[in-house]
Amino acid sequence: MNTHLSKNVTIGAYQDLEHAADRIALSNFMLERFTERYVTPMRVDPTQKNGFTIMAISCLMIEALESFYQGWPNSKNKSQLAFCQIFDRNQSFSFLRGYSSEFYIHVRCGILHQAETTGGWHIRRKGSVFEESEKKINAKLFHDKVEEVLKLYCNDLSQSEWSSKIWVNFRKKMRAVCKNCQ
C-alpha cells in the first residue's frame, strides 16, 4: 500500500514497522506525522500568522492526539471528553484546570463552528499563555504547549513496552487510520 501516512511512511511501511514492533521508528513516525500536519505550518512569517488559525490547528491536534492516546477509531461524541482528559492529564495544561469544559465550548467549538470565540474568551498572540481574569489565550504559547504534549506522548511511546496500554491504543487508532485510507 503506497498511501502516505507521513512524508516518509506509507501504509505498507507502517505495517512493516508494526510487525517488527519497532517502537522507536513508530514513535518517530508519530512525531513526523503530527509535526508536518500541525506544527510546521505554524512556522511561517510571524506577520502572516493569525491567532484563530493557530488555535483551530491546536484544537485539531488536541483531538487527534487524544484519539491516539485513548485508542479511539474516531472522536465522534467524544470531543469534549478528549479536551477534558488531555487538559487534566498533562501538566503542560495545568493553567486550564477548572476551565476544560469552558475552553471546549467557547474556544474549540466557537472557532470551529462559529469562526469566533464565545463566552467572553479572547485569542491573542501576546501576553502569558492564559490570562484567567480576562479569559485571554495566547495562541502561539498555547500551540507550543500542544507541541510539548506531542513530544511527551512520542517519548512515552518510545519508552513503553510494546504490550503496554499506550501501544495497544496507538495500534488500535492506526488500524482505523489505515482503514480510512482505503
N, C-alpha and C positions, 0 to 999 in steps of 0.2 A: 504494500500500500504506500503510494507516494505522496499522499496528502501531508502537508507540513503542519505539525503542531507547534513548531517554533522554527526559527531560521535554520537551525541545524538538525532538527529531529523530525523525521516523518513518522507516521503511524507504525510502519514496519520497524523502524529503528527503535521506537519506543517499546514495541512488543519484544524486541530482542533484548533491550536493557532490562525490561521487567522479567523476562525469562531467566536472565542471568542474575537477577536480584542485585543489580548494580546500584546500590544506594547513593553513591557519590555522583555518578553520572545522571541519575534520575533527579536528585536534588538540584544539580546544576541545570538540568533541563527545565525544572520548575522555575528557577530563578531567571533563566533566559526567557522563557515564555512570558512571564509577568513583566519583566523589565522591558522587553521590546514592545509590549502592548500598552503598558500603563505608566512606565517610568521615563523611558527615553523620549516619548512625545512631549513630555513636560520640560525637557531641557532645550527649549527654544529661546530665541531672543527675548529677554525679560520684558521688553516693551510690547511684545506680541502676546504675552500671557494674559489670561482672563481668570479671575478667581472662580467664577461659576464653572468654567470648563475644568479647571483643576479639581474642584470639589466633585463634579459629576464623574470624572475619571476615578477619583479616590473612592467614591461610593461604589462604582462598578467593581473596583479592585477588592474592596472590603467584602462584598457579597460573594465574589468568586473565590477569594481566599478562604472564607468561612465554609463555603461549599466543599472545598478540598479538605479542610480540617475535619469537617463532620462526615464526609463521605456521601454527601447528598448528590444524587444524579442531577438535580436542579434545585433552585431555591423557591419554587412556586409555593406560595402560602407560608414561607419561612423567612422572608426578607427581614422583617422586624426582629425576629429571633436571631438572625445572623448578626445584625448590628449589636444587639444587646450582649450576645455571647462574646463577640470579638472584643468589644469595649471592656467588658467585665473581666475577661481572662488575661488581657495584656496590660502590663504595667505602662506601656507606651501611651495608653489611652486613659491613664488614671485621672487626668484632668476632666474627663467626661463622666466620671462615676456619678450616678444620680441623674444624668441627662440623656441616657441612651435612647429611651423612647421618644423624648422630645426632639433629639437630634434626628432620629429616623423620620419622624413625621414632618418636621419643619425644614430640615435641610435636605435629606435624601429625597423624600417624596416631593417636597416643594420644588426642588431643582429638576428632578426627573419627570415630574408630571405637570408642573405649572410654569417651569422655566423661571422660577423665583423662589426665594426662601419665604417662609410664612412665620407667624407667631412671634414676630419681633427679632428673629435671628438675622444676622448680617454676615456677609462674606467679605473679607478684606485680604490684602496681600502685604500687610504691615502689622506691627504690634506683636504681642505674645500669641501663642497658639490658640488660647481661648480666654476671652475676657468675659467672665461669668456674669458680671453685673449688667453688661450691655449685650450679652449673647452674641459676641463677635468671634468668628473663627478666622484665623489666618490660614488661607487655603494652601499656601506654599508650605508652611510649617506643618500643617495637618497632613499634607501629602508625604512629607518627609517621615512622619510617624507611621504612615501606612507602609511605606517602603521599609522602614525599620522592622515592622511586624513580618513582612515578607521575608526578609533576611533571617529573622529569628526562626520562622517556620522552616525555611530551607535548611538552616543549620540543625534544627531538631530532626528533620528527615535524615540528614547525613549521619547524625549521631545515634539514631534509634535502630533497634533491631528490626529486621525485615518482617517479623511476625507481630510487631507492636501495633497498637490501635492506630497510630498516626499513619503507618504504612498501609494497613488494611483499608482505612478510609481513603487514602490517596489513590490506591488501586481501584477502589470502587468508583470514585469520581472519574478516574481516567477511562474506565470502561465506558462510562456514559459519554465522555468527550469523544472517544474513538467511534462509538456508535453514532453520535450526532454528525460525524464527518462522512458517513456512508450515504 
